[in-house]
């Protein structure tokens, strides 16, 4: 690979891929840890502002959806804040009023969003290892990773986007249809059909 590409571009491409993967993991932790409890009744629950600050004691589809929506808002706030910290660093160093006000507003909104997620009940499902300090640790990870990705040049983003498109085409065009998991599902479905036919015949 070094013979085909510039070393710095190759390092940047590897960096953005790794950091992006870490960011996805942090987002998935937020979503999964606040997912509704298994076996919970999927009755329709209306959205209320009070429910954001005084939620039920157990994770429900409504609280899970609230966390999902707020996570999207957090991602938007983090991206804007990271871009501003990167591109407006000169204005922030000079303490220009507009930059200080925008950064302060975005930071307050981010803290409020984290506080709302913190109020939501977590899932009762347990794993061998669970990330501590939710939701602060995952959000802090997303913020740091996004800021680092913003520091990379436009050429790196274009190269990464091209590789992602190629990878997705290969995955959905070939990988999904020829995966081991699909073969297992097909075999399991075939066995169920055979059992069903035998039961009907009996």
C-alpha positions in Angstrom: 0.0 0.0 0.0 2.9 2.4 0.8 4.2 1.9 -2.8 0.9 2.9 -4.2 -0.1 5.8 -1.9 1.5 8.7 -0.1 2.5 7.6 3.4 0.8 10.6 5.1 -2.4 10.0 3.1 -2.4 6.4 4.1 -1.9 7.1 7.8 -4.7 9.7 7.7 -7.0 7.2 5.9 -6.3 4.6 8.6 -6.8 7.1 11.3 -10.2 8.4 10.1 -11.4 4.8 9.7 -10.3 3.8 13.2 -11.7 7.0 14.8 -15.0 6.6 12.9 -15.3 3.0 14.2 -14.7 4.2 17.8 -17.4 6.8 17.3 -19.9 4.3 16.1 -19.2 2.1 19.1 -19.8 5.0 21.5 -23.1 5.8 19.7 -24.2 2.1 19.8 -23.4 2.0 23.6 -25.7 4.9 24.1 -28.5 3.3 22.1 -28.3 -0.2 23.4 -27.9 0.7 27.1 -31.2 2.6 27.0 -33.1 0.1 24.8 -36.5 -1.0 26.2 -36.5 -4.0 28.4 -37.2 -7.4 26.8 -40.7 -8.6 27.1 -42.1 -5.0 27.7 -45.5 -4.3 26.4 -45.3 -2.3 23.1 -48.2 -0.1 23.8 -48.2 3.3 22.3 -46.9 6.0 24.6 -47.4 9.7 23.8 -44.4 12.1 23.9 -44.4 14.6 26.8 -41.8 17.1 27.8 -42.3 16.1 31.4 -41.4 12.6 30.4 -37.9 13.7 29.4 -37.2 14.9 33.0 -39.4 12.6 35.0 -39.3 9.3 33.0 -40.8 5.9 34.2 -38.6 3.7 36.4 -38.2 1.0 33.6 -37.0 1.4 30.1 -39.9 1.6 27.7 -40.2 2.0 23.9 -40.9 5.7 24.5 -37.8 6.3 26.7 -35.7 4.3 24.2 -37.0 6.5 21.3 -36.3 9.6 23.3 -32.7 8.5 23.8 -32.4 7.8 20.1 -33.7 11.2 19.1 -31.5 13.0 21.7 -28.5 11.0 20.5 -29.0 12.3 17.0 -29.3 15.9 18.4 -26.0 15.3 20.3 -24.3 14.2 17.1 -25.4 17.3 15.4 -24.3 19.5 18.2 -20.9 17.8 18.4 -20.3 18.2 14.7 -21.1 21.9 14.7 -19.1 22.4 17.9 -16.1 20.5 16.5 -16.2 22.5 13.3 -16.4 25.8 15.2 -13.5 24.9 17.5 -11.4 23.9 14.5 -12.3 26.6 12.0 -12.9 29.4 14.5 -9.9 28.8 16.7 -8.5 32.2 15.8 -11.7 34.0 16.8 -11.9 32.0 20.1 -8.3 32.9 21.0 -9.1 36.6 20.4 -12.3 36.1 22.5 -14.5 37.5 19.8 -18.0 37.8 21.2 -19.9 35.9 18.4 -17.6 32.9 18.7 -17.7 32.8 22.5 -21.5 33.1 22.5 -22.0 30.3 19.9 -19.6 27.9 21.6 -21.2 28.6 25.0 -24.7 28.1 23.6 -23.7 24.8 21.9 -22.0 23.6 25.0 -25.0 24.3 27.2 -27.3 22.5 24.8 -24.9 19.6 24.8 -24.9 19.5 28.6 -28.7 19.6 28.7 -29.0 16.8 26.2 -26.6 14.6 28.2 -28.6 15.4 31.4 -31.8 14.3 29.7 -30.3 11.0 28.7 -28.9 10.6 32.2 -32.4 10.9 33.5 -33.7 8.0 31.3 -33.9 4.5 32.8 -31.3 2.0 31.5 -32.1 -1.5 30.2 -32.0 -4.3 32.8 -30.0 -6.5 30.3 -26.5 -7.2 31.6 -23.3 -8.1 29.8 -19.9 -9.4 30.9 -18.5 -5.8 30.6 -20.5 -2.6 30.7 -19.0 0.9 30.1 -19.2 2.9 33.3 -20.1 6.6 33.5 -23.1 6.7 31.1 -23.9 8.8 29.3 -20.9 11.1 29.9 -18.1 8.7 28.8 -19.7 7.8 25.4 -20.6 11.4 24.6 -17.1 12.6 25.6 -15.7 9.9 23.3 -17.9 11.1 20.4 -16.8 14.7 21.0 -13.1 13.9 21.1 -13.2 11.6 18.1 -15.3 14.0 16.0 -12.9 16.9 16.8 -10.0 14.7 15.7 -11.7 13.7 12.5 -12.4 17.4 11.7 -8.7 18.1 11.9 -8.1 15.8 9.0 -8.0 17.3 5.5 -10.6 17.2 2.8 -8.6 14.8 0.7 -8.7 12.3 3.5 -12.5 12.6 3.8 -13.0 12.1 0.0 -10.7 9.1 0.0 -12.5 7.6 2.9 -15.9 8.2 1.3 -14.8 6.5 -1.9 -13.5 3.5 0.0 -16.7 3.3 2.0 -18.8 3.4 -1.2 -16.7 0.6 -2.7 -16.9 -1.4 0.5 -20.7 -1.0 0.8 -21.2 -2.0 -2.9 -19.1 -5.2 -2.3 -20.9 -5.9 0.9 -24.5 -5.5 -0.3 -23.7 -6.8 -3.8 -21.9 -10.0 -2.8 -21.2 -10.3 1.0 -24.8 -10.4 2.2 -26.0 -13.0 -0.3 -23.0 -15.3 0.3 -22.5 -14.8 4.0 -22.3 -17.8 6.4 -25.1 -16.3 8.5 -27.5 -16.2 5.6 -26.7 -19.9 4.9 -27.5 -20.7 8.6 -30.8 -18.8 8.4 -31.7 -20.6 5.2 -30.9 -24.0 6.7 -32.9 -23.2 9.8 -35.8 -22.1 7.7 -35.6 -25.3 5.7 -35.7 -27.4 8.8 -38.7 -25.5 10.1 -40.5 -26.0 6.8 -39.8 -29.8 6.9 -41.1 -30.0 10.5 -44.2 -28.1 9.5 -44.9 -30.3 6.5 -44.4 -33.5 8.7 -46.8 -32.1 11.3 -49.4 -31.4 8.7 -49.0 -34.8 7.1 -49.3 -36.5 10.5 
